[in-house]
Amino acid sequence: MFLSIDFNSEEALYIQLCNQIIFGIACAEIREGDNLPSVRDLADDIGINMHTVNKAYTILKQEGYVKLDRRKGTVISVDTNKMKAIEELTDDLKVVLAKAVCKNISYKEILEIIDQIFCEFEINNDDDD
């Protein structure tokens, strides 16, 4: 698994780590049932504190992207509760769209951005849902 962490970014390392793992799932680089490296191994590979990795894994577990298995470690296991996901997405998008409105980004431009981003992911999207 390749992770791209920017040590010069103002975004916290654990947030970058969470986001990179979520991107990896969305792009099918890592799949349901795949094991993530141990906290110690990933911390050593990236060159960050073990507590940072542990915090990222805890957040991913709370958000329903991984589960902890005593024998297998941290395993990709995406919670597919669609209603909960829609509620969370709505809350997140309200903030993102408010920022866009403040920056004079048009509805059309927002839709174009969304289309571009969706094309980056391997999505089994049913338009009938």
Backbone bond lengths (Angstrom), bond angles and torsions (degrees), N, CA, C in turn:
res aa  C-N    CA-C-N  psi(-1)  N-CA   C-N-CA  omega(-1)  CA-C   N-CA-C  phi
1 M - - - 1.444 - - 1.523 108.15 -
2 F 1.319 115.70 128.78 1.455 121.37 -179.89 1.520 109.22 -100.62
3 L 1.315 116.55 124.37 1.453 121.84 177.52 1.518 108.91 -117.20
4 S 1.308 115.44 137.50 1.457 121.17 -179.91 1.526 108.41 -112.99
5 I 1.318 115.77 98.13 1.459 121.54 -179.01 1.527 108.31 -104.62
6 D 1.323 116.22 130.51 1.461 122.37 179.53 1.526 108.76 -101.05
7 F 1.314 115.82 104.87 1.459 120.98 -177.83 1.523 112.62 -70.61
8 N 1.327 117.83 -13.82 1.463 121.91 178.94 1.527 112.35 -95.21
9 S 1.323 117.19 -4.84 1.452 121.60 -178.20 1.521 110.86 -72.15
10 E 1.319 115.63 151.30 1.466 120.60 174.47 1.531 110.71 -78.39
11 E 1.341 116.74 -15.69 1.457 120.82 178.88 1.532 108.97 -74.28
12 A 1.311 115.79 133.96 1.463 121.12 -177.94 1.526 110.99 -56.74
13 L 1.331 116.24 145.86 1.466 121.18 -178.13 1.525 111.82 -60.31
14 Y 1.337 117.74 -40.70 1.461 119.23 -178.52 1.528 111.35 -65.90
15 I 1.333 117.73 -32.80 1.465 120.79 176.78 1.524 109.61 -69.76
16 Q 1.337 116.99 -43.05 1.464 119.92 176.44 1.521 110.51 -58.73
17 L 1.317 116.38 -43.00 1.461 121.33 -179.49 1.528 110.60 -63.17
18 C 1.325 117.16 -46.64 1.471 120.75 176.58 1.526 110.69 -56.86
19 N 1.326 115.64 -49.35 1.465 120.08 -177.61 1.520 111.89 -61.93
20 Q 1.325 117.80 -40.41 1.462 120.87 179.68 1.530 111.15 -64.32
21 I 1.312 117.08 -38.54 1.463 120.32 178.81 1.527 109.80 -68.94
22 I 1.328 117.59 -41.55 1.467 120.71 177.33 1.527 110.04 -62.80
23 F 1.337 117.82 -42.79 1.462 120.83 176.40 1.527 110.30 -60.43
24 G 1.328 116.62 -41.09 1.461 120.95 178.68 1.519 112.05 -60.59
25 I 1.323 116.97 -39.51 1.469 121.08 177.19 1.525 109.72 -67.44
26 A 1.342 116.97 -47.14 1.465 121.56 -177.90 1.520 112.25 -61.78
27 C 1.328 116.55 -34.91 1.471 120.84 -178.89 1.525 112.36 -90.94
28 A 1.323 116.70 5.28 1.469 123.46 178.66 1.524 112.87 63.72
29 E 1.334 117.25 24.44 1.462 120.67 172.94 1.531 109.62 -75.24
30 I 1.318 115.16 -32.54 1.463 121.72 171.90 1.522 106.85 -127.24
31 R 1.326 115.58 143.01 1.468 120.34 -170.59 1.518 111.87 -125.40
32 E 1.302 113.64 165.11 1.456 121.97 175.63 1.527 109.56 -47.62
33 G 1.317 116.79 129.09 1.457 122.02 179.33 1.511 115.05 91.27
34 D 1.337 117.65 -13.61 1.472 120.66 177.18 1.521 110.02 -69.28
35 N 1.323 115.11 143.90 1.463 120.54 176.04 1.517 109.83 -88.09
36 L 1.316 115.78 140.16 1.460 120.96 169.80 1.523 107.45 -88.25
37 P 1.314 117.25 156.59 1.468 119.26 177.26 1.531 110.20 -60.55
38 S 1.308 116.52 156.59 1.462 119.93 175.87 1.524 108.36 -61.73
39 V 1.313 115.50 158.99 1.464 121.00 178.90 1.528 109.79 -54.97
40 R 1.317 116.21 -47.05 1.462 120.82 -178.33 1.530 111.72 -63.70
41 D 1.342 117.02 -46.00 1.470 120.42 -178.93 1.521 111.90 -62.89
42 L 1.345 116.54 -44.68 1.458 119.31 -178.50 1.528 110.86 -67.18
43 A 1.317 116.65 -40.32 1.469 120.28 177.72 1.527 110.52 -60.49
44 D 1.329 116.10 -44.33 1.466 120.19 178.58 1.524 111.51 -64.41
45 D 1.352 116.94 -43.38 1.471 121.03 -178.44 1.527 111.89 -62.39
46 I 1.323 116.27 -41.96 1.464 120.31 -176.60 1.520 111.46 -85.61
47 G 1.320 116.31 -27.48 1.454 120.47 -177.41 1.517 112.47 86.79
48 I 1.347 115.47 38.50 1.458 120.18 178.63 1.524 109.51 -126.20
49 N 1.313 115.71 171.23 1.455 122.18 -178.88 1.532 110.79 -69.53
50 M 1.322 116.09 143.45 1.470 120.95 178.22 1.526 111.55 -60.02
51 H 1.326 117.15 -34.23 1.466 120.19 -179.72 1.528 111.62 -64.86
52 T 1.326 116.98 -30.82 1.460 121.70 177.47 1.523 110.35 -66.62
53 V 1.322 116.57 -45.54 1.463 121.00 177.72 1.528 109.93 -64.80
54 N 1.319 116.43 -43.37 1.460 120.49 179.66 1.526 110.79 -60.13
55 K 1.328 117.35 -40.55 1.460 121.66 178.49 1.527 110.33 -63.83
56 A 1.318 117.00 -42.60 1.468 120.93 178.31 1.526 110.40 -62.69
57 Y 1.316 117.62 -46.27 1.466 121.21 179.84 1.527 110.81 -62.58
58 T 1.324 117.42 -38.35 1.465 121.32 178.62 1.522 110.85 -63.86
59 I 1.321 116.81 -43.23 1.461 120.83 178.35 1.522 110.30 -64.84
60 L 1.324 117.10 -43.84 1.470 120.25 178.51 1.526 111.23 -60.74
61 K 1.312 116.96 -36.48 1.467 121.04 176.86 1.522 109.93 -66.69
62 Q 1.334 116.96 -47.17 1.462 121.33 -179.61 1.527 111.88 -61.80
63 E 1.326 116.34 -34.21 1.459 120.71 -178.41 1.528 112.63 -87.08
64 G 1.326 117.27 -1.20 1.457 120.78 173.71 1.516 115.81 83.70
65 Y 1.337 117.81 32.02 1.461 121.05 177.54 1.524 113.12 -104.61
66 V 1.320 116.54 -23.99 1.460 121.02 -179.54 1.524 109.79 -138.68
67 K 1.315 113.95 163.32 1.464 119.45 169.90 1.520 107.19 -130.15
68 L 1.315 114.88 156.43 1.454 120.25 179.07 1.517 108.35 -102.34
69 D 1.327 115.63 125.97 1.455 122.54 -180.00 1.526 107.18 -119.08
70 R 1.315 116.70 126.60 1.474 119.83 -176.31 1.517 112.69 -58.65
71 R 1.332 116.76 -32.50 1.465 119.55 -178.06 1.517 112.63 -89.94
72 K 1.337 117.32 -35.96 1.466 121.12 -174.09 1.522 114.10 -100.62
73 G 1.323 117.65 -13.73 1.462 120.81 -177.42 1.519 110.94 87.65
74 T 1.321 116.57 -142.62 1.463 122.06 -178.84 1.526 109.11 -89.06
75 V 1.335 115.26 122.20 1.464 121.97 -173.09 1.533 109.11 -122.68
76 I 1.333 115.63 138.07 1.463 119.97 175.73 1.521 107.96 -64.92
77 S 1.315 115.62 124.04 1.465 122.13 -179.95 1.519 106.94 -154.63
78 V 1.322 116.16 92.29 1.456 121.35 -173.09 1.526 110.07 -81.81
79 D 1.337 114.86 123.63 1.467 121.91 175.13 1.524 107.26 -71.17
80 T 1.316 116.56 119.73 1.464 120.41 -175.24 1.519 112.62 -101.00
81 N 1.323 117.58 31.62 1.460 121.75 174.86 1.525 107.46 -71.05
82 K 1.334 115.72 95.19 1.456 121.27 -171.84 1.534 112.27 -64.58
83 M 1.306 118.22 -40.27 1.467 120.19 -178.71 1.536 110.85 -62.82
84 K 1.324 115.84 -43.49 1.463 119.89 178.32 1.530 109.68 -63.89
85 A 1.328 116.52 -41.84 1.463 120.98 -179.84 1.526 110.94 -63.16
86 I 1.321 117.12 -39.48 1.469 120.85 179.29 1.526 110.43 -65.69
87 E 1.320 116.84 -40.93 1.464 120.18 177.77 1.524 111.04 -62.50
88 E 1.337 116.84 -45.56 1.463 120.61 179.77 1.520 111.10 -64.86
89 L 1.328 116.57 -41.70 1.458 121.10 179.17 1.526 110.67 -62.73
90 T 1.314 116.31 -42.69 1.461 120.62 178.82 1.520 110.78 -59.14
91 D 1.324 116.70 -46.16 1.465 120.38 178.80 1.533 111.29 -61.40
92 D 1.336 116.30 -44.51 1.463 120.38 -179.94 1.527 111.76 -65.20
93 L 1.334 116.31 -41.84 1.461 120.49 -177.54 1.520 112.49 -68.29
94 K 1.324 117.48 -31.02 1.466 119.79 178.19 1.524 110.35 -57.02
95 V 1.314 116.54 -43.63 1.464 120.71 -179.49 1.532 110.17 -69.38
96 V 1.320 116.24 -46.55 1.467 120.54 -179.11 1.530 110.58 -61.37
97 L 1.330 116.93 -43.94 1.467 120.29 -179.31 1.528 111.72 -70.02
98 A 1.321 117.46 -34.24 1.470 119.97 175.55 1.531 109.91 -61.93
99 K 1.341 116.28 -41.80 1.466 120.28 176.94 1.526 110.32 -62.17
100 A 1.330 116.60 -41.04 1.465 120.72 179.85 1.521 110.92 -63.80
101 V 1.323 117.09 -43.34 1.461 121.07 178.83 1.531 110.10 -61.41
102 C 1.321 116.43 -42.64 1.470 120.35 178.76 1.533 112.16 -61.92
103 K 1.325 116.35 -28.88 1.474 121.49 -178.88 1.533 112.00 -95.75
104 N 1.347 116.49 10.87 1.477 122.64 177.62 1.524 113.49 62.40
105 I 1.317 117.08 34.03 1.462 120.98 174.96 1.519 107.45 -87.00
106 S 1.320 116.16 127.22 1.467 120.65 -173.43 1.527 112.17 -78.27
107 Y 1.311 114.84 162.24 1.460 122.59 175.91 1.533 110.29 -55.86
108 K 1.325 116.44 -44.57 1.461 121.16 179.40 1.526 111.27 -61.94
109 E 1.321 116.75 -43.30 1.465 120.60 178.88 1.531 110.92 -64.29
110 I 1.316 116.64 -38.40 1.462 120.61 178.11 1.523 110.31 -63.23
111 L 1.326 117.27 -44.66 1.468 120.37 178.56 1.521 111.84 -62.32
112 E 1.330 117.19 -38.49 1.467 120.87 177.40 1.526 110.64 -63.63
113 I 1.321 116.24 -41.12 1.466 120.36 178.46 1.523 110.27 -63.56
114 I 1.320 116.74 -44.29 1.466 120.95 179.33 1.528 110.41 -61.28
115 D 1.327 117.09 -43.71 1.471 120.21 177.85 1.524 111.55 -60.32
116 Q 1.329 117.00 -42.05 1.465 121.06 179.00 1.522 110.87 -62.02
117 I 1.313 115.77 -45.04 1.464 120.08 -178.09 1.524 110.47 -66.05
118 F 1.328 117.42 -43.62 1.465 120.43 179.47 1.517 110.92 -59.44
119 C 1.318 117.32 -35.87 1.466 121.00 179.77 1.527 112.00 -65.93
120 E 1.330 117.73 -22.78 1.461 121.20 179.08 1.526 112.36 -74.11
121 F 1.322 116.29 -21.86 1.462 120.90 -176.38 1.523 110.40 -102.45
122 E 1.324 114.67 147.27 1.464 119.76 172.95 1.514 106.60 -85.85
123 I 1.321 115.28 97.86 1.461 119.76 -174.03 1.515 109.56 -112.96
124 N 1.315 115.50 130.65 1.460 121.51 169.64 1.509 106.01 -90.55
125 N 1.311 115.04 84.61 1.455 121.05 -171.28 1.515 110.42 -101.52
126 D 1.323 116.09 121.78 1.450 121.81 173.36 1.518 107.94 -95.72
127 D 1.309 117.44 115.25 1.459 120.72 179.19 1.519 111.71 -71.16
128 D 1.342 117.61 -11.77 1.452 121.20 -178.17 1.510 112.69 -83.68
129 D 1.346 118.93 -11.79 1.471 121.39 -178.48 1.502 111.77 -70.51
